[in-house]
Amino acid sequence: MIRVEGITAFVAIVESGSVSEAARRLRLSKSVVSERLAELEKSLGGLLLHRTTRKLTLTEDGTAFLERATRIVQEIEEATAEMAVRRGTLSGPLRIAAPVTFGRMHLGPALYPFLAEHPEIQLVLDIDDRRVDVSSEGYDAVVRHGPIVDSRLVVWKLSRSRRLLVASPDYLGRHGVPKTLADLDDHKGIFYTNRGVADWRFQTPDGAIVVRASQAVGMNNGDMIRDAAAAGLGIALLPAFIAGPAISAGQLQEIDVGYRPEAEFIYMAHPEGRNPSAKLRAVADHLRRTFGDPPYWDPAG
């Protein structure tokens, strides 16, 4: 007899790339996941995966079985979600990835009341500034600041996010306050390395203008970029939710060069081809209401 648990284990292994990652995703031990895969293969009468010490690859039978197996898992997830809605409850596992600073400052505090209201949701919130692969790493969704260009994802806007050009009063006292975009050429910048490019983009009536200042330091975390700017190392372009408190405290000063930085948004994205669950839609709706428009952390946005 073919068991649903075995099909779920097989799909999780293929999507995550390993038994250990599938076990983490399913919150089971590696041995249980391996046993479920073995039982499925025995029931089907053939191997679905080639196993080596380095990697797992699909067999011909595995490739043929995967599409329908994935559809079965999705149908079960959707049916379970529909039953939860019919009962008036939201329940089950939900795994979301989010950036460190926004997750700590705003996403977590926004989610806690929602989780208290829906105690049967089992949320795993992974906070990390790296760009995760939502599908292969087993996430239901990812929350991100800035554009998401992955065509495999369906993107929902949660909130606007204004960005501010800032530096410390000490730095501006030593190097002067830039008044135009051209003035930025004479200054040092602190850049977010996860973007892959060291530049700033501004909105003008003629379209976007890209400015590439000399790099003083590159970092992959917004809190550290804020602190480096406050220490007088250079100019930084930061989201208002990071820069705002430091500006209010006098540690940073906003710089006006005649044009505003390109607008960005806080997004949630989920894998294309997989209908989002009722609980994921409920989370997105709750976050939109909580963040507001303009967002509560930046009334001027």
ABEGO torsion letter per residue (X at the ends): XBBAAAAAAAAAAAAAGBAAAAAAAAGBBAAAAAAAAAAAAAAAGBBABBBBAABBBBBAAAAAAAAAAAAAAAAAAAAAAAAAAAAGBBBEBBBBBBBAAAAAAAAAAAAAAAAAABAABBBBBBBBABBBBAAAAGBABBBBBEBBABAABBBBBABBBBBBBBBBAAAAAAAEBBABAAAAAABBBBBBAAAGBBBBBBBBAAEBBBBBBBBABBBABAAAAAAAAAAGAEBBBBBAAAAAAAAAAGABBBBBAGBBBBBBBBBBBBBBGBBBBAAAAAAAAAAAAAAEOBBAABAAX
